[in-house]
Amino acid sequence: MKLLARPAIACLGLFALVALVAVVVAHPVRSAPTRAMRVTGGCPRHVKPAIEFRPAQWIAINRALRAEVPRVFANLTSMGHKAWPRFQIRALIGPLNGAPLGGDVGPPIRGFKRYVALASRACGRRAAEWSVLVILEFPNCQLSCSNGWAYLTPTQSGWHLWTSYQV
């Protein structure tokens, strides 16, 4: 009788172990953090709202872009050469209503929510909502990298340029 009890207990133990492994493998891990997006230029800190866009802000935005694009897109190269010199600003879009900067000019821009969602996932909703989407063209770059985007965010220390676009 002792001889029969040991194999039964061993078989039950093996069965329990296999069942436990199957449950652990099949059970999704809900508490694991989602993979963070890579942000070039770093997420902005001490974000502040940019409520109005008058000529003074346009000049500040232009100056900030001229200073920040070389920093954020420093690794953008084409055929072994820097691709960011001579970059061109193609569009500036305010994120809250999807309208071009300057207020209520024209209808909302369709397809814009994608950029807001990317920015929110990368650096948070507040940074996304108070940033300006900047569409850039890099004429020194081959076709595959000739267009890009970045977010220009007003902060307490000035404008901060960042992107989730893989440079």
Order of alpha helices (4+ residues) and beta strands (2+ residues): alpha-alpha-beta-beta-beta-alpha-alpha-beta-beta-beta
